[in-house]
Amino acid sequence: QVQLVESGGGLVQAGGSLRLSCAASGSIFRIGVMGWYRQAPGKQRELVANINSGGSTNYADSVKGRFTISRDNAKNTVYVQMNSLKPEDTAVYYCSFRILTSTYWGQGTQVTVSS
């Protein structure tokens, strides 16, 4: 069983930065795809960014150039550095881990960007 614990959310002014962290349990972490999703009120959950075991990354168009995803396999941790935050980035951010046909989710962390 994989458990994911996010941290680093909070309230920030527009233009500010936050870094989210997600610590995973389990030795299979390093061979799966880690990702960050977000869900704003009244909207569907959407992919923010993901990174595979080889370090290849994928970003939503809305965050390209502002967000950077990275992973530290030695620490079983994935990060997302969020810069130049906008009010429309306000959402609950969820960490995910996908391996084969299974996807695991963290509990979510709130990010609020004030204008």
Backbone bond lengths (Angstrom), bond angles and torsions (degrees), N, CA, C in turn:
res aa  C-N    CA-C-N  psi(-1)  N-CA   C-N-CA  omega(-1)  CA-C   N-CA-C  phi
1 Q - - - 1.457 - - 1.515 109.52 -
2 V 1.320 116.43 136.99 1.450 122.12 179.56 1.516 109.33 -105.31
3 Q 1.308 116.73 132.90 1.462 121.70 174.74 1.511 109.32 -119.40
4 L 1.324 115.78 137.86 1.457 122.53 -178.09 1.524 108.91 -122.16
5 V 1.321 116.09 132.77 1.457 120.68 -179.93 1.518 108.48 -127.82
6 E 1.344 115.63 116.35 1.462 120.85 -179.97 1.526 110.74 -91.51
7 S 1.323 114.61 156.01 1.460 121.16 172.50 1.521 108.55 -154.84
8 G 1.328 115.73 163.41 1.456 120.59 173.55 1.509 115.98 107.22
9 G 1.321 118.33 -2.19 1.451 119.57 178.17 1.522 111.26 -71.84
10 G 1.326 115.27 174.11 1.458 119.39 178.27 1.512 112.01 160.56
11 L 1.324 113.80 -165.68 1.457 122.01 -179.21 1.526 108.76 -105.56
12 V 1.324 116.15 131.91 1.467 120.82 -179.32 1.523 108.48 -144.31
13 Q 1.313 116.47 151.88 1.459 120.54 177.08 1.526 110.18 -79.81
14 A 1.313 115.18 155.03 1.460 120.26 176.59 1.525 109.82 -54.45
15 G 1.337 114.96 136.67 1.452 120.62 -176.97 1.517 113.76 92.59
16 G 1.314 116.30 -10.77 1.461 120.87 -179.00 1.516 112.43 -83.82
17 S 1.342 114.17 -174.02 1.466 120.94 -176.05 1.517 110.80 -133.16
18 L 1.303 114.70 152.63 1.463 122.77 172.04 1.518 107.91 -144.77
19 R 1.329 116.12 152.82 1.456 120.56 172.09 1.514 108.50 -123.64
20 L 1.305 115.96 123.61 1.458 121.90 176.05 1.527 109.37 -97.28
21 S 1.318 114.47 143.69 1.468 120.72 177.43 1.516 109.18 -124.29
22 C 1.310 115.46 150.30 1.469 121.10 177.25 1.513 107.95 -139.68
23 A 1.319 115.65 114.75 1.458 121.48 179.25 1.523 109.41 -98.98
24 A 1.312 115.39 130.99 1.463 121.10 -177.06 1.511 111.41 -113.61
25 S 1.313 115.40 143.98 1.461 120.48 172.41 1.519 108.40 -95.48
26 G 1.321 117.30 160.21 1.452 119.39 176.20 1.510 113.20 101.44
27 S 1.305 116.59 139.61 1.463 121.71 -175.84 1.518 113.19 -79.60
28 I 1.348 117.81 -9.22 1.457 119.47 -178.07 1.524 111.93 -86.11
29 F 1.303 116.69 0.18 1.463 121.00 -176.23 1.515 111.79 -50.85
30 R 1.341 116.17 -45.66 1.461 119.34 -169.82 1.525 113.53 -69.61
31 I 1.332 119.55 -9.20 1.458 119.54 -178.65 1.526 112.55 -110.36
32 G 1.324 116.85 8.91 1.452 120.05 179.91 1.514 112.33 -109.19
33 V 1.317 114.91 179.23 1.462 122.45 177.10 1.520 108.41 -100.43
34 M 1.309 115.58 124.14 1.463 121.00 177.68 1.514 108.89 -100.91
35 G 1.315 115.81 144.58 1.454 118.13 -179.52 1.511 112.47 -150.89
36 W 1.318 113.90 165.22 1.460 122.48 172.21 1.521 108.17 -121.48
37 Y 1.309 115.05 131.91 1.457 122.62 174.68 1.524 107.76 -121.29
38 R 1.313 116.36 164.98 1.454 119.98 174.94 1.523 109.98 -143.29
39 Q 1.324 113.44 154.37 1.458 119.97 178.90 1.516 108.56 -139.88
40 A 1.320 114.59 116.98 1.462 121.16 175.93 1.526 108.88 -91.50
41 P 1.325 117.91 157.47 1.475 120.73 179.81 1.523 111.63 -54.80
42 G 1.321 115.89 129.42 1.458 121.08 177.93 1.514 115.09 77.48
43 K 1.315 116.69 5.02 1.456 120.00 -179.17 1.520 110.96 -121.40
44 Q 1.326 115.01 162.72 1.458 119.59 177.76 1.525 110.66 -78.96
45 R 1.307 115.31 155.74 1.456 120.51 175.20 1.531 108.52 -66.11
46 E 1.327 115.44 136.10 1.461 119.69 -177.79 1.520 110.66 -131.70
47 L 1.323 114.91 151.42 1.455 120.36 177.45 1.526 109.57 -70.83
48 V 1.332 115.19 134.65 1.462 121.50 172.31 1.524 109.18 -97.97
49 A 1.324 116.13 -53.46 1.463 121.17 179.99 1.516 108.94 -164.96
50 N 1.325 116.48 154.47 1.456 119.45 171.28 1.523 109.88 -143.17
51 I 1.333 114.91 165.74 1.455 121.57 -176.81 1.519 107.64 -146.54
52 N 1.332 116.13 131.54 1.457 117.90 -178.85 1.525 111.31 -92.73
53 S 1.305 115.66 -177.33 1.463 120.62 -174.69 1.525 112.31 -64.54
54 G 1.339 116.66 -24.04 1.458 120.44 178.98 1.506 113.85 -88.46
55 G 1.316 116.31 -3.71 1.462 120.67 178.51 1.512 114.78 94.94
56 S 1.323 117.88 2.64 1.464 119.88 177.08 1.525 109.75 -72.78
57 T 1.327 115.05 138.50 1.459 120.32 -174.31 1.527 112.04 -118.53
58 N 1.315 114.13 159.05 1.455 122.16 178.87 1.522 106.80 -143.97
59 Y 1.350 116.51 134.34 1.461 121.03 -176.55 1.525 111.09 -127.98
60 A 1.319 115.35 148.18 1.457 120.14 168.43 1.528 108.05 -67.08
61 D 1.326 115.92 146.17 1.461 119.90 -179.47 1.527 111.77 -57.13
62 S 1.309 116.59 -34.23 1.464 121.19 -175.12 1.529 113.26 -68.59
63 V 1.326 117.60 -16.53 1.472 119.76 -177.79 1.526 113.17 -117.41
64 K 1.318 117.40 -3.39 1.464 120.10 -179.54 1.522 110.78 -58.28
65 G 1.317 115.27 134.53 1.459 120.67 -179.86 1.514 113.73 85.45
66 R 1.337 117.63 -10.69 1.470 121.23 -179.82 1.517 112.25 -116.04
67 F 1.321 116.84 -35.14 1.463 122.15 -177.70 1.526 109.52 -108.66
68 T 1.337 115.40 146.71 1.460 121.26 176.01 1.520 109.08 -133.97
69 I 1.324 115.93 123.69 1.468 120.83 177.29 1.520 108.88 -99.07
70 S 1.318 115.57 143.99 1.465 120.53 177.99 1.526 108.58 -150.42
71 R 1.317 116.12 163.33 1.465 119.66 178.65 1.520 109.79 -140.03
72 D 1.310 114.60 148.03 1.459 122.41 175.78 1.518 106.40 -121.47
73 N 1.329 116.05 100.14 1.462 119.38 -175.97 1.527 112.00 -66.05
74 A 1.304 117.39 -29.52 1.464 120.32 179.94 1.527 110.95 -66.21
75 K 1.346 115.63 -28.82 1.462 120.08 -179.67 1.526 112.18 -104.05
76 N 1.332 116.94 2.68 1.472 120.53 -177.00 1.526 111.14 52.52
77 T 1.315 116.10 44.06 1.459 120.35 -173.45 1.527 110.48 -133.04
78 V 1.320 114.95 140.99 1.452 121.55 173.18 1.526 108.40 -120.13
79 Y 1.311 116.16 144.69 1.451 122.07 -177.04 1.530 109.70 -125.72
80 V 1.329 114.67 157.03 1.452 119.65 164.92 1.525 107.65 -136.65
81 Q 1.311 115.20 118.69 1.451 121.42 175.74 1.522 107.19 -90.29
82 M 1.322 116.02 122.59 1.463 121.55 -176.10 1.522 109.31 -115.28
83 N 1.307 116.17 113.35 1.462 122.51 179.93 1.524 110.58 -113.65
84 S 1.316 115.95 163.70 1.463 121.65 178.30 1.524 111.46 49.63
85 L 1.315 115.01 47.47 1.462 120.02 -175.79 1.524 111.62 -64.42
86 K 1.328 114.74 146.07 1.455 122.95 -179.01 1.528 109.12 -120.56
87 P 1.320 117.91 155.98 1.471 119.48 176.99 1.529 112.64 -54.74
88 E 1.313 117.64 -32.21 1.467 120.11 179.60 1.526 113.48 -72.64
89 D 1.324 117.51 -4.88 1.465 121.13 173.45 1.532 111.12 -83.66
90 T 1.320 117.32 -6.55 1.458 121.57 179.37 1.520 110.49 -61.40
91 A 1.339 116.14 124.83 1.460 121.23 -177.08 1.524 108.62 -178.00
92 V 1.319 114.77 171.33 1.462 120.21 165.80 1.524 106.68 -88.55
93 Y 1.308 115.74 127.34 1.464 121.36 -178.50 1.528 109.34 -102.27
94 Y 1.324 114.94 131.68 1.454 121.67 -177.41 1.526 110.48 -118.71
95 C 1.289 114.86 135.87 1.453 121.50 172.51 1.525 108.60 -86.75
96 S 1.306 116.57 144.39 1.462 119.74 177.39 1.519 110.37 -135.73
97 F 1.306 114.40 153.48 1.463 121.96 176.07 1.506 107.45 -135.23
98 R 1.319 116.72 123.75 1.453 121.45 -178.09 1.516 110.40 -121.30
99 I 1.321 116.37 129.01 1.454 121.75 174.67 1.511 108.06 -140.98
100 L 1.313 115.87 126.80 1.471 122.64 -174.71 1.523 108.68 53.05
101 T 1.309 118.70 -120.19 1.467 121.02 -176.63 1.533 112.67 -100.78
102 S 1.319 117.51 6.50 1.462 121.12 -177.16 1.524 111.48 -106.29
103 T 1.329 115.93 137.71 1.453 122.52 175.63 1.519 109.24 -126.34
104 Y 1.322 115.28 132.46 1.456 121.78 179.51 1.530 108.80 -115.82
105 W 1.344 115.89 149.09 1.453 121.29 -176.18 1.519 111.20 -127.02
106 G 1.324 114.96 146.94 1.447 120.34 169.67 1.518 109.90 -82.79
107 Q 1.330 115.32 -179.75 1.466 120.31 -175.26 1.520 112.45 -82.65
108 G 1.315 117.17 -14.77 1.458 121.34 179.07 1.516 112.29 96.72
109 T 1.314 115.10 148.63 1.460 121.13 175.96 1.530 108.19 -137.85
110 Q 1.321 115.40 136.06 1.468 120.72 -174.48 1.530 110.59 -81.41
111 V 1.315 115.12 132.34 1.461 122.07 171.75 1.523 106.90 -120.71
112 T 1.331 115.59 122.69 1.453 120.96 179.54 1.528 108.69 -123.27
113 V 1.322 115.72 125.81 1.462 121.39 -179.57 1.521 107.92 -114.36
114 S 1.306 116.22 117.66 1.464 120.99 -178.80 1.528 110.20 -91.79
115 S 1.322 114.52 148.19 1.478 119.31 -178.93 1.515 111.52 -90.79
